[in-house]
Amino acid sequence: MDQLIPDTTYYYVVGRQGHDPAGQGTRLGDVGSFRTAPAPGRGAGFTFTAFGDQGIGYNAAATGNLIAGLDPAFHLHMGDLSYANAGGSGKTGDAYDARLWDSFFVQNDPVASRTPWMPAIGNHEMEPWYGADGYGGMRARFTTPDNAWNQSTGIYSWRYQNVGLISLDGNDVCYNTPANLDYTKGKQKKWLESRLAALRADTGIDFVVVYLHQCTYSTCHDNGAELGAQQDWAPLFDKYQVDLVLSGHNHVYERTDPIRAGKATRKVASGDTVDPVKDGTTYVVAGGGGGGLYSFPAADTYLGHETANDKSVPMVVSDRSGHNQTVKVTWSRVRYTGYCLVAVDVTPAVAGRPARMEVRSLMEDGTAVDRVTVQRS
């Protein structure tokens, strides 16, 4: 649909062959609605939500219901959506049941019918029966901004008010699930730098948020951290002062201290404020969208349940040959083993007060796990 008016509520009915939605027989329950975004620079604050690794089931539905209660402007899904491809290796030997896509949409329809869902691509979206990259199923089911060089479903950027957003395909740099490793031949990295430069040059954008499936930094060993992302993309995040990087892949919640050049710059506890200009980029893993939970090699520590957290924690990464390496890191500030989502409350600059983003992690019942404010100097 085009020629929509900003900041306007639209009501709609989905028709089909043999059924005129404007005719008789349409029930009130068939009518959906959505509200368009305000024109740039004319909106007040807004909220967006994010999680990854949802799947289908009780907990997946619960996190979806939490989105509905928050009524965000949009929702980011950081990949591993339906798990129709149960194996996730991107190979034709993976177990696959396309009917799970239908169940996924039925489960999420009450929320997605009114709140835009903007997906990234996970390893379970590599369905090798559909196209050279395996993304034919995603392209058939989702329409995203086609502003990448190859009109990819999973690589795109967009803007909402004063926030610039970039979705990346982590399979391109993934060493431990290498089916699509280097499939863009470096084009995604060049495109990423051009988009980061453009967003940072836009005076109407206060914050840049990147989201993808694989974890650039994480101490959860089940899927580990992604060395390819650390090598190829993290230097660009540093160069262009990316404010927040969101990912899934590991089915836990974890927030880092701000990181620059692979090192923590300072400790940022729950309730504190981080300045990306001075401190670096904050990385959040929000993979507790509904799939089976993973675990940490160290004790959980989160809002109201803080534990001693001054020692180093082991991080596992796979090198290009697929072999695991373990290194000790000190930036794992908040860890929570449970289902949750991230809610980001964005407030524009007013009366001399800088713009800010309050990043919250919430359990299924809305209890806060973590809270940190991002405010640029």
URTAGI-V905939 format. One line per field, one symbol per residue. phi: phi as a letter, one per 20 degrees, with the letter a starting at -180 (. if undefined). psi: psi as a letter, one per 40 degrees, with the letter a starting at -180 (. if undefined). Layout:
# URTAGI-V905939
phi: ???
psi: ???
This chain:
# URTAGI-V905939
phi: .cleeflceddbceebfncefeefnfegfeedbbcffffgndeefbccdaacmemcqgffffffffggfelffacedenleemgeffmemdfeffbcffffffffffeggeffcdfddeeddffefdfecnfendgffffdcdcgedefdlffdcacacclececcddefffceeecegdgmfelnfffffgffffffffeefedecdddcaefefcadfegdmddfffffedgffgfgdlgfbddbcmeebdbcefgcblncfeaecfgnedddffeeoeedcdceefqfgfdbdecffbbgncfcgbdefcfddceefeneecdceccefeccbereacdddedcffblneffbceeddcfgenffebbbddbee
psi: iafihifhhiiihhiihehheeaiehideehiiihiiiiheeiaiiiiiiiifdahadddddddddddddfidihhhfigcdfdgddeeeieeihhhddddddddddedddeeehhhhiihideeggeegideeeddddddihihfeidefidehiiiihbehhihhigeddehdegedehfdefeddddddddddddddeheehdihhhiidihdhiehedeaihdddddddddddddefhdhhhibdhgihhhiihhhfeihdihhiheihhhddddahhhhhgefedihiaiieiiihihefhihfeiihhhhihadeeiiihihieegdhhhgihiihhhhhhihhfehiiihhhihhideehhdihihhhi.
